């Protein structure tokens, strides 16, 4: 598989590294040389720094703007703004999730797309791996199947994660988050709209940010395995659920590996959608079972784990064979 176009010096073997740029007064500078370097390279910003800085900024903007927009809206429509409290927020979860989705689209999606232009001289879609070839559809289907069959393993990881001690204050916070999500998933909503807020928007925007922008920037600086591991860990932390960091990080790492092997972001988007969308469907059909799995208080069946492990290994091997890098 050919290398992807970006602003990295690795993508321009015939050109000098950004640190070797000759003085502007040198008449030997090739015409258009500066235009072969990304904005980040021309201004001395390493890609890893750009990756971490934008990850933090986009997260803060997403959280602050989405929450602020919700609060402002509820204050405006409230008959008594001074009576605003958490109970009012819980009564208008639809507003919260709409604001959350719009904020994700704006900052994790669109803004990340724009910031990507600072890191590459080629097409943003190429840098983010928003492309497909003859192998992409089979890998998408395999990734979707992988997410389904590995759920018992995810349950096991959640159970292991739950064995770590957490403060009572934090557990109360997380329980309130779970209760809020439960109320939204099991509320009187059109399932399609819930899928959009909980599955479609996050699967696209979070994948563009993590497995697209962040992974590519770190990959070009520290190598693919550093990008997979660091990106997966930060993906787990990003969701602000300490009791779910391990399973979320593992899912993030698997999706990152699939993106690298297949050369396309679309399988990760599909897998992310199936994971979140499956939660929506399960919560609407079997709410009590779904909440039990989210809290992971019981150890899953050993036989179920063995079947899941075997199926997961087989699918990963199939993805590896189907995604052979040329």
C-alpha positions in Angstrom: 0.0 0.0 0.0 1.4 3.4 -0.9 2.1 6.0 1.8 -0.6 8.5 2.5 -0.1 12.1 1.6 0.7 14.5 4.5 3.0 17.2 5.5 5.5 14.8 7.1 9.0 14.8 5.6 8.5 11.0 5.2 6.0 11.8 2.5 8.4 14.0 0.6 11.6 12.0 0.4 13.1 14.2 -2.2 12.7 17.3 -0.1 14.7 18.5 2.9 13.4 18.2 6.4 11.7 21.2 7.9 14.7 21.7 10.2 17.1 21.8 7.2 15.3 24.6 5.4 18.0 26.8 3.8 17.9 30.6 4.3 15.4 32.4 2.2 18.2 34.3 0.5 19.7 31.1 -1.0 19.0 31.1 -4.7 19.1 27.3 -4.7 15.8 26.9 -3.0 13.5 24.9 -5.3 10.5 26.7 -6.5 7.5 26.0 -4.4 9.5 24.3 -1.7 7.7 26.0 1.2 4.4 24.9 -0.2 5.5 21.2 0.2 5.5 21.7 3.9 2.5 21.8 6.1 1.7 24.9 8.2 2.8 23.0 11.3 6.2 22.1 9.8 6.8 25.6 8.5 6.2 27.1 11.9 8.1 24.4 13.9 5.2 22.7 15.6 5.7 18.9 15.9 2.8 16.8 14.9 2.6 15.1 18.3 2.2 18.5 19.9 -0.5 19.4 17.5 -2.3 16.1 18.2 -2.4 16.5 21.9 -3.2 20.2 22.0 -6.2 19.9 19.6 -7.4 16.8 21.5 -7.6 18.8 24.7 -9.0 21.9 23.1 -11.7 20.1 21.1 -12.7 18.1 24.2 -13.1 21.2 26.3 -15.0 23.1 23.6 -17.3 20.2 23.1 -18.1 19.8 26.8 -18.3 23.5 27.7 -20.2 24.7 24.7 -22.7 21.8 24.7 -23.4 22.2 28.4 -23.6 26.0 28.2 -26.0 25.9 25.3 -28.3 23.5 27.2 -28.3 25.6 30.3 -28.9 28.9 28.4 -31.8 27.3 26.5 -33.4 26.0 29.7 -33.0 29.4 31.4 -34.6 31.2 28.5 -37.7 28.9 28.2 -38.1 28.4 32.0 -40.9 30.4 33.7 -38.7 30.8 36.7 -35.0 31.0 35.8 -34.0 31.2 39.5 -35.5 27.7 40.0 -33.1 26.1 37.6 -31.6 22.9 39.0 -30.4 19.4 38.0 -34.0 18.1 38.1 -34.9 20.5 35.3 -32.0 19.2 33.3 -33.2 15.7 33.8 -36.6 16.6 32.6 -35.2 18.0 29.3 -32.7 15.3 28.4 -33.6 15.6 24.8 -32.3 19.2 24.8 -29.1 18.1 26.4 -28.5 15.3 23.8 -29.3 17.6 20.9 -26.8 20.2 22.2 -24.3 17.4 22.8 -24.7 16.2 19.2 -24.4 19.6 17.7 -21.3 20.3 19.8 -19.7 17.1 18.7 -20.4 17.8 15.0 -19.0 21.4 15.4 -15.9 20.7 17.4 -15.0 17.0 17.1 -16.0 16.8 13.4 -16.0 20.0 11.4 -13.3 21.8 13.5 -11.0 18.7 13.4 -11.4 18.6 9.6 -10.3 22.2 9.4 -7.4 21.8 11.8 -6.2 18.8 9.8 -5.3 21.3 7.1 -2.5 22.6 9.4 -0.8 19.2 9.4 -0.9 18.2 5.7 -0.3 19.7 2.3 -2.4 17.0 0.7 -6.1 16.2 1.0 -7.6 16.2 4.4 -9.5 13.1 3.5 -6.3 11.2 2.7 -4.7 12.3 6.0 -7.7 11.2 8.0 -8.0 7.9 5.9 -11.5 8.8 4.8 -11.2 6.6 1.7 -12.2 3.2 0.5 -11.1 0.5 -1.9 -12.1 -3.0 -2.8 -11.2 -4.3 0.7 -13.1 -1.8 2.7 -16.6 -3.2 2.5 -15.6 -6.7 3.7 -13.6 -5.2 6.5 -16.5 -3.0 7.5 -18.7 -6.1 7.8 -16.1 -8.1 9.7 -15.6 -5.2 12.1 -19.3 -4.9 12.8 -19.4 -8.6 13.5 -16.3 -8.3 15.7 -18.0 -5.8 17.9 -21.0 -8.1 18.4 -19.1 -11.3 19.2 -16.6 -9.6 21.5 -19.3 -8.2 23.9 -18.8 -11.0 26.5 -15.1 -10.1 26.5 -16.0 -6.4 26.9 -18.3 -7.4 29.8 -15.3 -9.2 31.4 -13.1 -6.2 31.0 -15.8 -4.0 32.6 -16.0 -6.4 35.5 -12.2 -6.3 36.0 -12.3 -2.5 35.8 -15.0 -2.4 38.4 -12.8 -4.2 40.9 -10.6 -1.1 41.2 -11.4 1.0 44.3 -13.2 4.3 43.6 -14.2 7.0 46.0 -17.9 7.2 47.1 -18.1 10.7 45.6 -17.0 9.5 42.2 -19.3 6.5 42.2 -22.2 8.8 43.0 -21.2 10.9 40.0 -21.0 7.9 37.7 -24.2 6.4 38.9 -25.9 9.7 38.1 -24.5 9.6 34.6 -25.7 6.0 34.1 -29.1 7.0 35.4 -29.3 9.9 33.0 -28.3 7.7 30.1 -30.8 5.1 31.2 -33.6 7.6 31.3 -32.8 8.8 27.8 -32.4 5.4 26.3 -35.6 4.1 27.8 -37.6 7.3 27.5 -40.4 8.1 25.1 -38.2 8.8 22.2 -38.2 7.7 18.6 -35.4 5.0 18.4 -34.1 6.4 15.2 -33.5 9.8 16.8 -31.8 8.1 19.8 -29.6 6.2 17.3 -28.5 9.5 15.7 -27.6 11.1 19.1 -26.0 8.1 20.7 -24.6 6.1 17.8 -24.3 8.0 14.5 -22.9 11.3 15.6 -20.3 9.9 18.1 -19.2 7.2 15.7 -18.4 9.7 13.0 -17.1 12.6 15.0 -15.1 10.6 17.6 -13.5 8.4 14.9 -12.5 11.5 12.9 -10.8 12.9 16.0 -9.2 9.8 17.5 -8.6 7.2 14.7 -8.3 9.9 12.1 -6.6 13.1 13.2 -4.8 12.0 16.5 -3.7 8.5 15.3 -2.2 9.9 12.0 -0.3 12.7 13.8 1.1 10.4 16.4 1.8 7.6 13.9 3.9 9.9 11.8 5.9 11.0 14.9 6.3 8.0 17.2 5.1 5.1 15.0 1.9 3.1 14.6 2.0 1.1 17.9 2.5 4.3 20.0 -0.4 5.8 18.1 -2.6 2.7 18.8 -1.8 2.4 22.5 -1.8 6.1 23.4 -4.9 6.8 21.3 -6.7 3.9 22.9 -5.9 5.0 26.4 -6.9 8.5 25.8 -10.1 7.3 24.1 -11.0 5.5 27.4 -10.2 8.6 29.5 -12.1 10.8 27.1 -15.5 9.3 28.1 -15.0 10.3 31.7 -16.1 6.9 33.1 -13.2 5.6 35.2 -15.1 2.2 35.7 -15.0 1.7 31.9 -11.5 2.9 30.9 -10.2 -0.6 30.3 -12.9 -1.9 27.9 -13.1 1.5 26.1 -9.4 1.6 25.7 -9.3 -1.9 24.3 -12.1 -1.2 21.9 -10.2 2.0 20.8 -7.0 0.1 20.3 -8.7 -2.6 18.2 -10.4 0.0 16.0 -7.1 1.8 15.6 -5.4 -1.4 14.5 -8.2 -2.1 12.0 -7.9 1.5 10.6 -4.2 1.0 10.1 -4.4 -2.4 8.6 -7.3 -1.5 6.2 -6.1 2.0 5.4 -9.6 3.3 5.9 -11.5 5.0 8.7 -14.8 3.6 7.6 -14.5 0.2 9.4 -13.9 2.0 12.7 -16.9 4.2 12.1 -19.0 1.2 11.4 -17.7 -0.7 14.5 -18.3 2.3 16.7 -21.8 2.7 15.4 -22.6 -1.0 16.0 -21.3 -0.8 19.6 -23.3 2.3 20.5 -26.3 1.4 18.4 -26.4 -2.0 19.9 -26.7 -0.4 23.3 -29.6 1.7 22.2 -31.5 -1.3 20.7 -30.7 -3.5 23.8 -31.8 -0.7 26.2 -35.1 -0.3 24.4 -35.8 -4.0 24.3 -34.2 -5.2 27.5 -33.5 -2.2 29.7 -32.8 -4.1 33.0 -30.3 -6.4 31.3 -28.6 -3.5 29.6 -28.2 -1.6 32.8 -26.7 -4.7 34.5 -24.1 -5.0 31.7 -23.3 -1.3 32.0 -22.5 -1.6 35.7 -20.8 -5.0 35.2 -21.5 -6.3 38.8 -21.5 -10.0 37.8 -18.8 -12.2 36.2 -19.9 -13.4 32.8 -20.4 -17.0 31.9 -17.1 -18.9 31.3 -18.5 -20.8 28.3 -19.7 -17.5 26.8 -16.3 -16.0 27.3 -14.6 -18.9 25.6 -16.9 -18.8 22.6 -16.5 -15.1 22.4 -12.7 -15.3 22.6 -12.5 -17.9 19.8 -14.8 -16.0 17.5 -12.9 -12.7 18.2 -9.6 -14.3 17.3 -11.0 -15.8 14.1 -12.5 -12.5 13.0 -9.3 -10.6 13.8 -7.4 -13.1 11.6 -9.9 -12.7 8.8 -9.5 -8.9 9.0 -5.7 -9.2 9.0 -5.9 -11.4 5.9 -8.4 -9.2 4.1 -6.4 -6.1 4.9 -3.0 -7.3 3.8 -0.9 -4.2 3.3 0.7 -4.1 -0.1 
